[in-house]
Amino acid sequence: MTLAEFRGTLSAAQPPPGLARPLAALWHDARGDWDRAHRAAMGARGPDGAWVHAYLHRKEGDLENARYWYGKAKRPEATGALDEEWAAIAAVLLAGG
């Protein structure tokens, strides 16, 4: 799935079937449901889940917690626009990591 196709699913009532938890978290976040996005990210294991978790805490404004999760993800702490970070994470995850 491309980033454009992924964005196209945001008008649906549910995320696409079989979507990995980190991408499901981004899907819920893009639809304005931070709590559901956070729950999905908490259930995701590995660096992909940690990266999305970091993004969500950065969006929340909890930068200390975000730094912890960026470290777990082995990713640099993001400082740019949140929508650009969302798109960058989604693009990498959709491309297979």
HELIX and SHEET records of a PDB file:
HELIX    1   1 LEU A    3  GLY A    8  1                                   6    
HELIX    2   2 THR A    9  SER A   11  5                                   3    
HELIX    3   3 ARG A   21  ALA A   30  1                                  10    
HELIX    4   4 TRP A   34  GLY A   43  1                                  10    
HELIX    5   5 GLY A   46  GLU A   60  1                                  15    
HELIX    6   6 LEU A   63  ALA A   73  1                                  11    
HELIX    7   7 LEU A   82  LEU A   94  1                                  13    
END                                                                             
